[in-house]
Amino acid sequence: MPSEKAIKMNRIIKAIWVFNWFNSCGFTELIPVVGSRWDMERFGMIITPTPRHADVLFIAGYQTWKSLERAKRVYEQMAEPRVVLGLGACTMSGGMYWDSYNTVKRLSDYLPVTMYIPGCPPRPEAVFEACVKIFQHVKELK
Amino acid sequence: MFILRFVVAPIIAILGAIFVGLIIMGIDRILAARMQSRVGPPLRQPFWDVKKLMIKENIIPENAISWLFNAAPVICLAVVSTILLYLPLAGFSPILAAHGDLIVVVYLLILPALAKVIGGFASGSPFASVGAQREMVMMMSYEFPLAIIAVSVAWLLSKVHPSLDAFSLQAIATHPVWGLVKGPLGIVGLILLLVSLLVVTPGELSVIPFDLPDAPTEIVGGVLAEYSGRNYALFYLASAVKLVVLPSLLIAIFFPYGISGLFNVGAAAAGVIDVVFFLVKLFVILFFSVTCVHVLAARLKIDQLVNTYFMAMTAVSLVGLVLIVLDAAI
């Protein structure tokens, strides 16, 4: 008998709504995910206009100290259950901006990032795989 | 008999409308995706969306007036379901036929938009306030052509059959308007009225190009910006039921024909055939007036929208009314 939380998570896996917090090149490289080549809607994923509707927060690209404050506010506005996905090398290590004085080196020091997707930028296939895995991952965590 | 008519029948009608509305929403999303050479979501996607929204946290913003904020989605779904009971669906007479007519339906069609306005203002967010103002402007613009259509149809019916209750939707549905006019002038007038009702339909449903109150890329979801969880699911269901209500009104006025008379079958089978044919009509109307339009068009500005409805569509429906009157006079 699966737990109540597992049943809830199964419902969310069928309809993942995404809010994008994209600072840099991650956004332009992820447009194909919405378009006709990869088409995220066939997996029930749509991009929501407001964080209130979202289940997943995509954070792509390097975060500066100022944009980090806004990212935190966006995260606080989301409804539970919610998860954060870090996209690209920049969120993991600062990427090519690793020695800059005003970029965040590791996002999980400031936000509860559940999963990182490596790549500069990641391929759309990797994003889909992450969306399938992320809720499984959350289920295992708690 | 009383229980059957006022308890069982409404429950079947409302649950059926929610089911059909969500299915049509799924078909609409698939067709829109195919037109953009995408694969599109599965047919059951809207059901999964609602199921998911039901388990999400229901956030009430700190600035919101909480009782109004929570009441708005309930009012919206309740009113949309109530309209359904005044409409003749699939050849059956309206469940509340004795308690209201076309005028009640035209008035009730304002209320879902009004509920969204209340919810938008109550949520205390600037985006929602802008969305609510736009919703109000839009509501005022498309109500006028709608009222002209209702008056024209009722006038035509009262002219030809003075003994009937002209505003009763059942009377309108049993006496199709195309048979009431005498010559080509009247037919042209009715076609103009049909065109203006077809243009009002996407506005009432607030889909692109008339989705100004929601405008995801512009005012982040507008009136729905602060809604999450169960409240948002109720708005989602209300928009699904609306997808059944508005085409049903159009069918009742302009295409109330059934095909069960063509087949030599029993009463139950005839009912099934009529329901299926009704769903086909519903789907065809939505395909041309909603799906095709929202794939092809971009969002209008608010002044363009007001011009479309308050100037162009009012003019079209007034010309239609004048032609019908001329047709009856000569």
Boltz contact constraints between the chains, C-beta under 6 A:
constraints:
  - contact:
      token1: [A, 8]
      token2: [B, 55]
      max_distance: 6.0
  - contact:
      token1: [A, 11]
      token2: [B, 51]
      max_distance: 6.0
  - contact:
      token1: [A, 11]
      token2: [B, 52]
      max_distance: 6.0
  - contact:
      token1: [A, 11]
      token2: [B, 55]
      max_distance: 6.0
  - contact:
      token1: [A, 12]
      token2: [B, 52]
      max_distance: 6.0
  - contact:
      token1: [A, 14]
      token2: [B, 48]
      max_distance: 6.0
  - contact:
      token1: [A, 15]
      token2: [B, 48]
      max_distance: 6.0
  - contact:
      token1: [A, 15]
      token2: [B, 49]
      max_distance: 6.0
  - contact:
      token1: [A, 15]
      token2: [B, 52]
      max_distance: 6.0
  - contact:
      token1: [A, 36]
      token2: [B, 36]
      max_distance: 6.0
  - contact:
      token1: [A, 36]
      token2: [B, 37]
      max_distance: 6.0
  - contact:
      token1: [A, 36]
      token2: [B, 38]
      max_distance: 6.0
  - contact:
      token1: [A, 39]
      token2: [B, 38]
      max_distance: 6.0
  - contact:
      token1: [A, 39]
      token2: [B, 39]
      max_distance: 6.0
  - contact:
      token1: [A, 41]
      token2: [B, 41]
      max_distance: 6.0
  - contact:
      token1: [A, 42]
      token2: [B, 39]
      max_distance: 6.0
  - contact:
      token1: [A, 42]
      token2: [B, 41]
      max_distance: 6.0
  - contact:
      token1: [A, 44]
      token2: [B, 41]
      max_distance: 6.0
  - contact:
      token1: [A, 44]
      token2: [B, 45]
      max_distance: 6.0
  - contact:
      token1: [A, 49]
      token2: [B, 216]
      max_distance: 6.0
  - contact:
      token1: [A, 49]
      token2: [B, 220]
      max_distance: 6.0
  - contact:
      token1: [A, 49]
      token2: [B, 221]
      max_distance: 6.0
  - contact:
      token1: [A, 50]
      token2: [B, 220]
      max_distance: 6.0
  - contact:
      token1: [A, 50]
      token2: [B, 221]
      max_distance: 6.0
  - contact:
      token1: [A, 50]
      token2: [B, 225]
      max_distance: 6.0
  - contact:
      token1: [A, 52]
      token2: [B, 226]
      max_distance: 6.0
  - contact:
      token1: [A, 52]
      token2: [B, 228]
      max_distance: 6.0
  - contact:
      token1: [A, 79]
      token2: [B, 56]
      max_distance: 6.0
  - contact:
      token1: [A, 79]
      token2: [B, 57]
      max_distance: 6.0
  - contact:
      token1: [A, 79]
      token2: [B, 59]
      max_distance: 6.0
  - contact:
      token1: [A, 79]
      token2: [B, 228]
      max_distance: 6.0
  - contact:
      token1: [A, 79]
      token2: [B, 229]
      max_distance: 6.0
  - contact:
      token1: [A, 80]
      token2: [B, 57]
      max_distance: 6.0
